[in-house]
Amino acid sequence: MSTPPPSIDRRSNMPFYAQLKQLLRQDIAARGMEPGDRMPGDRELCETYDVSRTVVRQALQELEYEGVIRREKGRGTFVGDPRTSRGFGGALIGTFEDIQSHAGEQRSHTLSRGIVAAPAQVARDLELPEGAEVVHIQRIRELDGVPWALTRTYLPRDIGEPLLDIELEDVSLFGILEGSFGVRFERARRSLEADLADSDVASTLGCATGSAVLVMRSVSFDQTGRPIERFTGFHRGDRSRLNVDVFHSPA
C-alpha cells in the first residue's frame, strides 16, 4: 500500500503556495528525479494536495524562477537543470536563486521595508532625483537555519509600493512583481566583488567584522529600458560558491 503524499498544513501561518513549493522540492528529492523528468500537471497537483489552481500556479512560478523546474508551453512541466540556476548572472532572477551556496534548505525573512528618500547612488542608478521616494526592502537569507546573505533592494515607489503590504517570506521579489503585478524585468547589469563585512553586515550575518563576503550589485531594467530595481547582496564567503559554465565557441 503506497504512502500518501505529505499534505498542506492548513493551520500554519505559511502561505499554501510556499508550503507546496517545499513539498514539491521534497518530492523531487525523495523520488530521485533527474533534470528533464516530467512533473505532474497542474490538475493532478490540485487533486494530490487539495489546493486551488491559483496556489499551484504560484508555487510553480516561484520554482521556475528558482530554476527547480522548467515549463514548456504545450508540453508540460519538467525538473530543471541545476546548472541553469547555480551560475551567476545567467538568468534574470533574484540573488537567492542566482548564487547558490552549499546544498541545504534555504529560507528568507524580511528585516525591514518601507518608503525612504533615495540615497545619492541609488537615485543615480534608478535615474531619479536625489531624495526621491523609493521603496526599500531588506531581507536575510538563511541556509539550514544559518544566516547566509543580506539583501537590500530599492525600487521606484510606483513599482515597489505593492510589496509593502503582502507576505514576502520565502519568495522571489521578481516572481511576485511579474506574476501578480505585471512588472516585466527585461535585463540586468550586475557586478560581483570580494569585500570585508562591516559591523552592520557582520552583525546581521552572524560573522566577525572584517570577514570575507561576496557582494553582488545589480540594476534591473524593464522592456522600455527604465531602471526599476537596484539591489545589493552581501553573501558570507564561508557559505557561498560561485559557479561559472565556460563553453568553447568555434572560431
C-alpha atoms as one frame of an Amber mdcrd trajectory, in Angstrom:
protein
   0.000   0.000   0.000   1.563   3.333  -1.119   2.233   6.082   1.409   0.050
   9.164   0.854   1.986  12.344  -0.011   2.553  14.949   2.717  -0.337  17.387
   2.915  -0.691  21.138   3.271  -0.824  22.248   6.918  -3.936  24.399   6.936
  -3.222  25.667  10.447   0.211  27.005   9.509   0.876  30.708   9.006   2.957
  29.842   5.946   1.038  30.533   2.701  -0.239  27.451   0.889   1.887  28.109
  -2.193   5.062  28.373  -0.076   4.209  25.046   1.596   3.541  23.491  -1.797
   6.927  24.665  -3.043   8.625  22.881  -0.156   6.580  19.725  -0.702   7.406
  19.628  -4.405  11.118  20.125  -3.700  10.985  17.270  -1.193   9.118  15.058
  -3.648  11.677  15.666  -6.387  14.495  14.732  -3.999  12.693  11.735  -2.479
  11.906  10.268  -5.896  15.420  10.880  -7.185  14.096  12.788 -10.169  16.611
  13.988 -12.743  16.674  17.115 -14.941  14.191  16.615 -17.751  11.900  14.250
 -15.832   8.246  15.149 -16.259   6.400  16.641 -13.293   2.689  16.102 -12.573
   0.329  18.507 -14.327  -1.489  21.389 -12.643  -4.744  19.467 -12.296  -3.028
  16.441 -10.757  -1.211  18.676  -8.258  -4.503  20.330  -7.312  -6.040  16.922
  -6.600  -2.977  15.477  -4.851  -2.501  18.379  -2.449  -6.133  19.586  -2.317
  -5.328  23.156  -3.294  -6.617  25.590  -5.902  -5.066  26.146  -9.315  -4.029
  29.623  -8.143  -1.916  28.071  -5.388  -0.389  25.559  -7.797   0.435  28.200
 -10.389   2.071  30.500  -7.836   4.180  27.643  -6.446   5.251  26.516  -9.920
   6.026  30.054 -10.974   8.298  30.505  -7.950  10.006  27.153  -8.567  10.545
  28.089 -12.203  12.211  31.358 -11.201  14.406  29.399  -8.812  15.456  27.005
 -11.572  13.976  23.966  -9.836  11.607  23.286 -12.716  11.048  24.442 -16.260
   7.723  24.772 -18.042   7.293  24.297 -21.774   4.157  25.560 -23.423   2.128
  22.702 -24.839   4.424  20.052 -23.366   4.245  20.284 -19.595   6.430  20.827
 -16.548   9.847  19.222 -16.107  12.564  19.063 -13.471  15.063  21.843 -14.199
  18.783  21.561 -14.729  20.500  22.896 -11.572  23.253  24.364 -13.689  20.853
  26.983 -15.008  20.237  28.367 -11.518  23.648  27.881  -9.931  25.607  30.113
 -12.217  25.945  33.820 -11.698  24.087  36.353 -13.786  22.904  33.800 -16.324
  19.207  34.301 -15.660  17.160  37.297 -14.593  16.270  36.047 -11.141  16.868
  37.122  -7.567  20.134  36.540  -5.779  18.526  33.936  -3.526  18.216  31.749
  -6.618  21.165  33.094  -8.588  24.167  32.411  -6.345  23.845  29.012  -4.711
  25.813  28.007  -1.657  26.162  24.503  -0.307  23.165  22.197  -0.683  20.569
  22.721   2.004  17.245  24.282   2.860  17.097  27.991   2.078  14.707  30.431
   3.756  14.226  34.196   3.533  12.906  36.657   6.114  12.068  40.341   5.829
  14.055  42.527   8.217  12.560  45.856   7.206  10.614  47.541   4.427   9.230
  50.994   3.883   9.385  54.198   1.877  12.641  56.164   2.198  14.438  59.013
   0.477  16.739  57.633  -2.215  20.443  57.887  -1.307  22.588  59.564  -3.943
  23.910  56.398  -5.619  20.510  54.709  -5.562  18.953  57.781  -7.174  21.593
  57.770  -9.918  21.145  54.064 -10.607  17.349  54.387 -10.772  17.582  57.665
 -12.727  15.597  59.516 -10.087  16.169  62.871  -8.378  18.248  62.529  -5.230
  15.902  62.222  -2.274  13.001  60.902  -4.369  10.760  58.452  -2.513  11.671
  54.821  -3.138  10.684  51.517  -1.557  13.478  49.891   0.453  13.297  46.198
   1.403  15.943  44.487   3.499  15.895  40.706   3.822  18.034  37.978   5.328
  18.602  34.632   3.615  19.271  31.549   5.689  20.778  28.204   4.776  19.829
  25.359   7.111  18.878  27.955   9.716  22.188  29.847   9.494  22.308  33.425
   8.095  23.871  33.343   4.634  23.069  36.563   2.749  21.819  40.054   3.491
  19.961  41.727   0.618  18.995  45.373   0.188  16.565  46.231  -2.588  15.431
  49.664  -3.751  12.556  50.158  -6.194  10.817  53.269  -7.562   7.786  53.930
  -5.393   5.255  53.131  -8.133   6.929  49.746  -8.725   7.656  48.670  -5.179
   4.730  50.022  -3.169   2.556  46.884  -3.736   5.237  44.880  -1.888   4.736
  46.797   1.346   1.539  45.017   2.342   1.995  41.408   1.204   3.772  38.314
   2.504   7.416  38.249   1.357   8.775  35.277   3.289  10.468  32.619   1.128
   9.522  34.215  -2.185  11.254  35.842  -5.130  10.507  39.560  -5.406  10.934
  39.197  -9.165   8.345  36.441  -9.227   5.838  38.410  -7.162   6.182  41.593
  -9.211   5.932  39.798 -12.538   3.313  37.241 -11.602   0.996  39.399  -9.502
   1.580  42.967 -10.636   2.562  42.698 -14.293   6.039  44.193 -13.918   8.332
  42.930 -16.668  12.058  42.559 -15.946  13.909  42.529 -19.250  17.613  42.702
 -18.382  20.041  43.500 -15.581  23.515  44.964 -15.194  25.412  43.121 -12.472
  28.807  43.134 -10.792  30.434  40.864  -8.233  33.329  41.685  -5.952  35.026
  40.458  -2.810  34.830  42.698   0.246  35.019  42.679   4.036  31.892  42.745
   6.190  31.359  45.980   8.104  29.867  45.858  11.587  26.234  46.095  10.387
  26.585  43.354   7.779  28.617  41.155  10.124  26.082  41.516  12.930  23.213
  40.545  10.627  25.057  37.601   9.086  26.414  36.344  12.409  30.062  36.556
  11.394  33.033  38.591  12.600  33.554  42.148  11.428  36.083  42.025   8.613
  35.023  38.570   7.447  35.094  37.882   3.709  31.852  38.497   1.836  30.821
  38.282  -1.796  28.966  41.428  -2.808  26.650  41.452  -5.811  25.281  44.724
  -7.102  22.574  44.819  -9.737  20.386  47.289 -11.574  17.417  45.757 -13.415
  15.529  47.303 -16.321  12.104  46.814 -17.858  11.353  46.403 -21.565  11.421
  50.169 -22.105  14.899  50.492 -20.636  13.681  52.076 -17.404  15.688  51.055
 -14.311  13.173  49.533 -11.898  15.269  47.785  -9.255  18.560  48.462  -7.505
  19.890  45.555  -5.495  22.881  44.793  -3.271  23.507  41.352  -1.768  26.152
  40.547   0.842  26.940  36.804   0.933  29.048  35.125   3.593  32.280  33.995
   1.973  32.423  30.815   4.049  28.996  29.667   2.839  28.918  30.815  -0.790
  30.311  29.420  -4.007  30.347  30.969  -7.475  29.902  28.522 -10.350  30.686
  29.549 -13.918  29.977  27.452 -17.026  32.565  28.035 -19.750  31.886  26.999
 -23.331  34.146  26.740 -26.350  32.993  28.946 -29.210  34.039  27.932 -32.726
  36.396  30.396 -34.369
